[in-house]
């Protein structure tokens, strides 16, 4: 059945935008605000697209967004799985099939993440593609939004190919045991290939890393299968100085979403630095990386 203006892509995006209060999306609510839902510029920021593109989508002047844009809009609008699939079909795209890594954040997960406030949190897909991060994460590690979404992948940063610079952490981040972290990421990717055998994005990533990074290829050859759960990191922050944090990785059910949380010891100087970084925000420009 053909869509009508009342049921088309633009109308549905606008309807879902109007129903989502900014507080549910983790945005501050100013006094005297008239809009009960998200403004167009807020949806654009959350989805990582331009305001003009949101306008064109809602006005029906853009009707074929890419799969990555549709996935980002579904996350930003806190759509249910059924609503996400409907959005894909309105965009003339097939919804994600079984055996393919889901990039969707269920509304319940979104609500939990919002309640974490300024605790630095990011969410990665099963192939370590970055899906979502909060302001605390951007302030402590650096804002990854300028990088193209296809490059926002922790494994790509971890095992560079052809000198590709990292784009997730904008200043140096080191681990207590780098070798153990490298092995954990590789074994976790191998685990993902078993869970999502039909995912071409994952297969393409593994092929690229095997062909272009000797360290990755050597670790892959061990055949280890495991999940990456925890770590301890030192962040050389350009404003507040070195910060020591614990990194815990929580996994969300069958989708294998990885919720990465950075915390410092309660009452420590590092905790104060994390809080200060959240207040000051990331520097306007990232310093050149030594690594």
Secondary structure as UniProt FT lines:
FT   TURN            5..7
FT   HELIX           9..19
FT   HELIX           22..25
FT   TURN            31..32
FT   HELIX           40..47
FT   HELIX           51..58
FT   TURN            59..60
FT   HELIX           67..76
FT   TURN            77..78
FT   HELIX           81..90
FT   TURN            91..92
FT   TURN            98..99
FT   HELIX           107..115
FT   TURN            116..118
FT   STRAND          120..124
FT   TURN            126..127
FT   STRAND          129..133
FT   HELIX           135..141
FT   HELIX           144..146
FT   HELIX           149..151
FT   HELIX           154..158
FT   TURN            162..163
FT   STRAND          173..175
FT   HELIX           178..195
FT   TURN            197..198
FT   HELIX           200..212
FT   HELIX           214..220
FT   TURN            221..222
FT   STRAND          230..237
FT   TURN            238..240
FT   STRAND          241..252
FT   HELIX           253..255
FT   STRAND          257..263
FT   TURN            266..267
FT   HELIX           269..280
//
